[in-house]
Amino acid sequence: MRILSFTLAVMFVIFAFLQINDPDPVHWILIYGAMAVICIMAGFEYYPKKIMILLFLIYTGYSIVFIPGVQEWMQQRDKGVIFDDLAKMEHPYIETSREFLGLWICNAVLILHFIRSRKK
């Protein structure tokens, strides 16, 4: 579990670094940076449950903003367009869907660590 936690921490640091060129980098760097910190703490078997719950609620609440874009993406015939960098300029729903998925990746990791914390 320690290796997984540190691997996830590195992944979130990379995610945060990739946000530097984003139009709204600050809050995304904070979101992914917070997740990197949570993963590092989990690697040392320290689970700040109240902070994890708070982050889960914040990320869930924020993800609601992106639901219309996700719905538009789900109505598209080609779901793989979400991975196309050129298509995001043509379709705003691609960026919002990616942001939604990023938040739910964070939530999935928070759930994983919360479940792990209950076993300790």
C-alpha positions as CSV (number, residue, x, y, z in Angstrom):
1,M,0.0,0.0,0.0
2,R,2.9,2.3,0.7
3,I,4.2,2.0,-2.9
4,L,0.7,2.7,-4.3
5,S,0.4,5.8,-2.1
6,F,3.7,7.2,-3.2
7,T,3.0,6.4,-6.8
8,L,-0.3,8.2,-6.5
9,A,1.5,11.1,-4.9
10,V,3.9,11.3,-7.9
11,M,1.0,11.1,-10.3
12,F,-0.8,14.1,-8.5
13,V,2.4,16.1,-8.5
14,I,2.7,15.5,-12.3
15,F,-1.0,16.5,-12.7
16,A,-0.4,19.7,-10.7
17,F,2.7,20.5,-12.8
18,L,0.7,20.0,-16.1
19,Q,-1.8,22.6,-14.9
20,I,0.8,25.4,-15.2
21,N,-0.3,26.2,-18.7
22,D,-4.0,25.9,-17.9
23,P,-6.2,29.0,-18.1
24,D,-7.1,28.5,-14.4
25,P,-3.9,26.9,-12.9
26,V,-4.0,28.0,-9.3
27,H,-7.0,26.1,-8.0
28,W,-6.1,23.0,-10.0
29,I,-2.6,23.0,-8.7
30,L,-4.0,23.3,-5.2
31,I,-6.5,20.5,-5.8
32,Y,-3.8,18.1,-7.1
33,G,-1.2,19.3,-4.7
34,A,-3.6,18.6,-1.8
35,M,-4.0,15.1,-3.1
36,A,-0.3,14.6,-3.4
37,V,0.1,15.6,0.3
38,I,-2.8,13.2,1.3
39,C,-1.1,10.4,-0.6
40,I,2.3,11.1,1.0
41,M,0.7,11.1,4.5
42,A,-1.1,7.8,3.6
43,G,2.2,6.4,2.6
44,F,3.3,6.9,6.1
45,E,0.0,5.5,7.4
46,Y,-1.2,8.8,8.6
47,Y,-4.8,9.5,7.5
48,P,-6.3,12.9,8.3
49,K,-9.9,11.7,8.1
50,K,-11.5,15.1,8.7
51,I,-9.4,16.7,6.0
52,M,-10.1,13.8,3.6
53,I,-13.9,14.1,4.2
54,L,-13.7,17.9,3.7
55,L,-11.7,17.5,0.4
56,F,-14.2,14.9,-0.8
57,L,-17.1,17.2,-0.1
58,I,-15.4,20.1,-1.8
59,Y,-14.4,18.1,-4.9
60,T,-17.9,16.6,-5.1
61,G,-19.5,20.0,-4.8
62,Y,-17.2,21.5,-7.4
63,S,-17.7,18.6,-9.8
64,I,-21.4,19.5,-9.9
65,V,-20.5,22.6,-11.9
66,F,-19.2,20.4,-14.7
67,I,-22.2,18.1,-15.1
68,P,-23.7,19.9,-18.1
69,G,-20.4,19.4,-20.0
70,V,-20.3,15.8,-19.0
71,Q,-23.9,15.3,-20.2
72,E,-23.0,16.8,-23.5
73,W,-20.0,14.6,-23.9
74,M,-22.0,11.5,-23.0
75,Q,-24.4,12.4,-25.9
76,Q,-21.6,12.4,-28.4
77,R,-21.1,9.4,-30.7
78,D,-17.3,9.4,-30.3
79,K,-16.5,9.3,-26.6
80,G,-12.8,9.1,-27.3
81,V,-12.7,12.7,-28.4
82,I,-12.1,13.6,-24.8
83,F,-8.5,12.5,-25.3
84,D,-8.0,14.6,-28.5
85,D,-6.0,17.8,-27.8
86,L,-7.1,19.5,-31.0
87,A,-10.8,18.8,-30.4
88,K,-10.9,20.6,-27.1
89,M,-10.6,23.9,-29.0
90,E,-13.8,23.0,-31.0
91,H,-15.9,21.6,-28.1
92,P,-15.9,23.3,-24.7
93,Y,-17.5,20.2,-23.1
94,I,-14.2,18.3,-23.5
95,E,-12.4,20.5,-21.0
96,T,-15.3,20.5,-18.5
97,S,-15.5,16.7,-18.8
98,R,-11.8,16.3,-18.2
99,E,-12.0,18.5,-15.1
100,F,-15.0,16.5,-13.9
101,L,-13.0,13.3,-14.3
102,G,-10.0,14.8,-12.6
103,L,-12.1,15.6,-9.6
104,W,-13.5,12.1,-9.4
105,I,-10.1,10.6,-9.7
106,C,-9.2,12.6,-6.6
107,N,-12.4,11.4,-4.9
108,A,-11.7,7.8,-5.8
109,V,-8.2,8.1,-4.2
110,L,-9.8,9.7,-1.1
111,I,-12.2,6.9,-0.8
112,L,-9.4,4.4,-1.1
113,H,-7.4,6.0,1.6
114,F,-10.5,6.5,3.8
115,I,-11.3,2.8,3.6
116,R,-7.7,2.0,4.3
117,S,-7.7,4.3,7.3
118,R,-10.6,2.4,8.8
119,K,-8.7,-0.8,8.7
120,K,-5.8,0.7,10.7
